[in-house]
Amino acid sequence: MSTPTLDTLIAGSCDIPSAPPVVTDLMAAMANPMTDAQQIAAVIARDPTLVAQLLRVANSPFYGRRGQVASVEAAVMTLGFHAVRNLVVALSTRGVYGEFTGLTRALWDHANAVAQASGAIAKHVGKISVEDALAAGLLHDLGMVLLLRADPPGYEALVAGAGDVIALAAAERARFGFDHGDAGAAVVLHWSLPESLVAVVGAVHCLTRVAEEGAPVTRLAACVTLADGLCGERGLAPVGPPPGWDGGGALELLNHGVALDELRGVVEDSLSQAQGIPM
């Protein structure tokens, strides 16, 4: 198989779908300043699976409203337009994964775990939108899914041979000329998603890429990076963090004075309680 490029990934020649229709319609609706919660809810309601997922998020322990949000419109009112947009986009990417077997299943489970851990960290430290953390966590390894779909045998071998995420990124750059962070960010940008999500998806395994971004983006990237590493420590990742990983760079960007052991407890509690990821 020929080596895919970022352009071919985005163009769809590697069977990568465009943004799901509900995302396209939602973006169009939100571009109209006259759109209200009822109209946003009507767009989302076209996808029953997405409705169930969104309601489960709105009723999760993250918000303390368990069982109180009974409709999509109420969820929109509870979470806000910005939060709903980001969550709908992230939740809609489930269809990109295809069949849930082997590495695909492992990537989906990892995305769910990182999203949950990211939301828990965001809630614990403050100054980070929980919804943005959930969405970025679900999207952070989208590039791995795209590369897997582009070259299944080759990419599976690449992942199997990588000792950690840093080694994997280096192997991806040697094989494709870019890594999965580049691939994920390019497609998220192509889908016209918020620039903050584009930046974070591209930087989870290389935080220097957000060094010039403002505090909200750097904190969000740090939050997802820490969640990713802590999930990797627990074996909830196809490829774990590098040996001796201590989250130092991410903790510095988080700028909260929290210790890694404290976040380990936060993540452990969140994952053990199945706190609110709607998959």
C-alpha positions as CSV (number, residue, x, y, z in Angstrom):
1,M,0.0,0.0,0.0
2,S,1.3,3.5,-0.8
3,T,2.1,5.8,2.0
4,P,-0.9,8.1,2.8
5,T,-0.3,11.8,3.1
6,L,-2.2,14.3,5.2
7,D,-3.9,15.6,2.0
8,T,-5.1,12.1,1.0
9,L,-6.4,11.5,4.5
10,I,-8.4,14.7,4.4
11,A,-9.6,14.2,0.9
12,G,-11.0,10.9,1.8
13,S,-9.0,8.7,-0.5
14,C,-8.1,6.5,2.5
15,D,-11.9,6.1,3.3
16,I,-11.9,8.7,6.1
17,P,-15.4,10.1,6.3
18,S,-16.4,13.7,6.3
19,A,-17.8,15.2,9.4
20,P,-21.0,13.3,10.4
21,P,-24.1,15.0,9.0
22,V,-25.4,16.0,12.4
23,V,-22.1,17.9,13.0
24,T,-22.4,19.7,9.7
25,D,-26.0,20.6,10.4
26,L,-25.3,21.6,14.0
27,M,-22.4,23.9,12.9
28,A,-24.7,25.6,10.3
29,A,-27.4,26.1,12.9
30,M,-25.0,27.6,15.5
31,A,-23.6,30.0,12.9
32,N,-27.0,31.7,12.9
33,P,-27.2,34.1,15.9
34,M,-31.0,33.6,15.9
35,T,-30.8,29.9,16.6
36,D,-32.3,28.9,19.9
37,A,-32.1,25.8,22.1
38,Q,-35.2,24.2,20.6
39,Q,-33.7,24.4,17.1
40,I,-30.4,23.0,18.3
41,A,-32.2,20.2,20.0
42,A,-34.2,19.4,16.8
43,V,-30.9,18.9,14.9
44,I,-29.5,16.6,17.5
45,A,-32.8,14.7,17.8
46,R,-32.3,13.3,14.3
47,D,-29.7,10.9,15.7
48,P,-31.3,8.7,18.5
49,T,-27.9,7.2,19.6
50,L,-26.5,10.7,20.0
51,V,-29.5,11.8,22.0
52,A,-29.0,8.9,24.4
53,Q,-25.3,9.7,24.8
54,L,-25.9,13.4,25.3
55,L,-28.6,12.9,27.9
56,R,-26.2,10.5,29.8
57,V,-23.6,13.2,29.9
58,A,-26.1,15.8,31.1
59,N,-27.2,13.5,33.9
60,S,-23.7,12.4,34.9
61,P,-22.1,13.1,38.3
62,F,-20.1,15.8,36.6
63,Y,-23.1,18.1,36.9
64,G,-24.9,16.8,39.9
65,R,-28.2,16.5,38.0
66,R,-28.6,12.7,37.8
67,G,-32.0,11.8,36.3
68,Q,-33.1,15.5,36.1
69,V,-32.4,16.2,32.5
70,A,-35.0,14.4,30.4
71,S,-34.9,16.0,27.0
72,V,-32.3,17.2,24.5
73,E,-33.6,20.8,24.8
74,A,-33.1,20.6,28.6
75,A,-29.6,19.2,28.0
76,V,-28.8,22.1,25.7
77,M,-30.0,24.5,28.3
78,T,-28.1,22.7,31.1
79,L,-24.7,22.4,29.2
80,G,-24.8,25.5,27.0
81,F,-24.4,25.8,23.2
82,H,-20.6,25.8,23.3
83,A,-20.5,22.6,25.4
84,V,-23.1,20.8,23.4
85,R,-21.3,21.6,20.1
86,N,-18.0,20.2,21.3
87,L,-19.6,17.1,22.9
88,V,-21.8,16.3,19.9
89,V,-18.8,16.6,17.6
90,A,-16.7,14.3,19.8
91,L,-19.5,11.8,20.4
92,S,-20.3,11.7,16.6
93,T,-16.8,10.4,15.8
94,R,-17.8,7.0,17.0
95,G,-18.8,6.2,13.4
96,V,-15.2,6.9,12.2
97,Y,-14.0,3.8,14.1
98,G,-15.8,1.2,12.0
99,E,-16.0,-2.2,13.5
100,F,-15.0,-2.5,17.2
101,T,-12.4,-5.2,17.1
102,G,-8.7,-5.5,17.8
103,L,-6.8,-2.2,17.8
104,T,-9.9,-0.3,16.9
105,R,-11.7,-1.5,20.1
106,A,-8.6,-0.7,22.1
107,L,-8.5,2.9,20.7
108,W,-12.2,3.5,21.4
109,D,-11.8,2.2,25.0
110,H,-8.8,4.4,25.4
111,A,-10.6,7.4,24.1
112,N,-13.4,6.9,26.5
113,A,-11.1,6.4,29.5
114,V,-9.1,9.5,28.6
115,A,-12.3,11.6,28.1
116,Q,-13.6,10.5,31.5
117,A,-10.2,11.1,33.2
118,S,-9.9,14.5,31.4
119,G,-13.3,15.6,32.6
120,A,-12.5,14.5,36.2
121,I,-9.2,16.4,36.2
122,A,-10.9,19.5,34.7
123,K,-13.5,19.4,37.4
124,H,-10.9,18.9,40.1
125,V,-8.5,21.7,39.2
126,G,-11.0,24.2,37.8
127,K,-10.3,26.9,35.1
128,I,-10.9,24.2,32.5
129,S,-14.3,23.5,30.8
130,V,-15.4,20.0,31.7
131,E,-17.2,19.7,28.3
132,D,-14.1,20.8,26.4
133,A,-12.0,18.2,28.4
134,L,-14.5,15.5,27.6
135,A,-14.5,16.4,23.9
136,A,-10.8,16.8,23.6
137,G,-10.3,13.5,25.4
138,L,-12.5,11.6,23.0
139,L,-10.8,13.3,20.0
140,H,-7.1,13.2,21.2
141,D,-6.1,10.0,19.3
142,L,-8.4,10.4,16.3
143,G,-5.2,10.4,14.2
144,M,-4.4,6.9,15.2
145,V,-7.8,5.7,14.0
146,L,-7.3,7.5,10.7
147,L,-3.8,5.9,10.1
148,L,-5.2,2.5,11.1
149,R,-7.9,2.8,8.5
150,A,-5.5,4.0,5.9
151,D,-3.0,1.1,6.3
152,P,-4.4,-1.5,8.8
153,P,-1.6,-4.2,8.7
154,G,1.2,-1.7,8.5
155,Y,-0.1,0.5,11.3
156,E,-1.0,-2.3,13.6
157,A,2.6,-3.5,13.2
158,L,3.9,0.0,13.9
159,V,1.8,0.2,17.1
160,A,2.8,-3.3,18.2
161,G,6.5,-2.4,17.8
162,A,6.3,0.9,19.7
163,G,7.4,0.8,23.3
164,D,5.6,4.1,24.2
165,V,3.7,7.0,22.7
166,I,6.9,9.0,22.1
167,A,8.5,6.1,20.2
168,L,5.2,5.6,18.3
169,A,5.1,9.2,17.2
170,A,8.7,9.0,16.0
171,A,7.9,5.8,14.1
172,E,4.9,7.4,12.5
173,R,7.0,10.4,11.3
174,A,9.5,8.0,9.8
175,R,6.8,5.9,8.1
176,F,4.3,8.7,7.0
177,G,6.1,12.0,7.3
178,F,3.8,13.1,10.1
179,D,2.5,11.7,13.4
180,H,-1.1,10.9,14.6
181,G,-1.3,14.2,16.3
182,D,-0.7,16.0,13.0
183,A,-3.3,13.7,11.3
184,G,-5.9,14.2,14.0
185,A,-5.5,17.9,14.1
186,A,-5.7,18.2,10.3
187,V,-9.0,16.3,10.1
188,V,-10.5,18.2,13.1
189,L,-9.5,21.5,11.3
190,H,-11.0,20.2,8.1
191,W,-14.3,19.5,10.0
192,S,-14.3,23.2,11.0
193,L,-14.1,22.5,14.7
194,P,-12.9,25.1,17.3
195,E,-9.3,26.0,17.0
196,S,-8.8,25.1,20.7
197,L,-9.7,21.5,19.9
198,V,-7.5,21.5,16.8
199,A,-4.5,22.7,18.9
200,V,-5.1,20.2,21.7
201,V,-5.5,17.2,19.4
202,G,-2.2,18.1,17.8
203,A,-0.3,18.6,21.0
204,V,-1.3,15.9,23.5
205,H,1.9,14.0,22.9
206,C,4.0,17.1,22.2
207,L,3.1,20.0,24.4
208,T,5.6,22.3,22.9
209,R,3.1,22.7,20.0
210,V,0.9,24.8,22.3
211,A,3.7,26.8,23.9
212,E,2.6,30.0,22.2
213,E,-1.2,29.4,22.8
214,G,-3.1,31.2,25.5
215,A,-3.7,29.8,29.0
216,P,-7.1,28.1,28.3
217,V,-5.6,26.1,25.4
218,T,-2.4,25.2,27.2
219,R,-4.3,24.1,30.4
220,L,-6.7,22.0,28.3
221,A,-3.8,20.3,26.5
222,A,-2.1,19.7,29.8
223,C,-5.3,18.2,31.2
224,V,-5.7,15.8,28.4
225,T,-2.0,14.9,28.3
226,L,-2.1,14.1,32.0
227,A,-5.3,12.0,31.6
228,D,-3.7,10.2,28.7
229,G,-0.6,9.4,30.7
230,L,-2.5,8.3,33.8
231,C,-4.7,6.0,31.8
232,G,-1.6,4.6,30.1
233,E,-0.1,3.9,33.5
234,R,-3.3,1.8,34.3
235,G,-2.9,-0.2,31.1
236,L,-5.9,1.6,29.5
237,A,-4.0,2.5,26.3
238,P,-2.7,0.6,23.2
239,V,0.7,2.3,23.9
240,G,1.7,3.6,27.3
241,P,3.7,6.6,28.4
242,P,7.5,6.6,28.2
243,P,9.6,5.1,31.0
244,G,9.9,7.4,33.9
245,W,7.0,9.6,32.8
246,D,6.1,12.0,35.6
247,G,3.8,14.5,33.8
248,G,6.2,17.3,34.7
249,G,5.7,19.4,31.6
250,A,1.9,19.0,31.7
251,L,1.7,19.8,35.4
252,E,3.7,23.0,34.8
253,L,1.2,24.1,32.0
254,L,-1.7,23.1,34.2
255,N,-0.5,25.8,36.6
256,H,-2.5,24.6,39.6
257,G,0.1,23.3,42.1
258,V,-1.4,19.9,42.1
259,A,0.8,16.8,42.4
260,L,0.7,13.8,40.0
261,D,-0.3,11.5,42.9
262,E,-3.3,13.6,43.7
263,L,-4.4,13.4,40.1
264,R,-3.8,9.7,40.1
265,G,-6.4,9.5,42.9
266,V,-8.8,11.7,41.0
267,V,-8.6,9.6,37.8
268,E,-8.8,6.3,39.8
269,D,-12.0,7.5,41.5
270,S,-13.5,8.7,38.3
271,L,-12.8,5.5,36.3
272,S,-13.9,3.2,39.1
273,Q,-17.2,5.0,39.5
274,A,-17.9,5.0,35.7
275,Q,-18.5,8.7,36.0
276,G,-20.4,9.9,33.0
277,I,-18.9,8.9,29.7
278,P,-21.8,8.0,27.5
279,M,-20.6,5.3,25.3
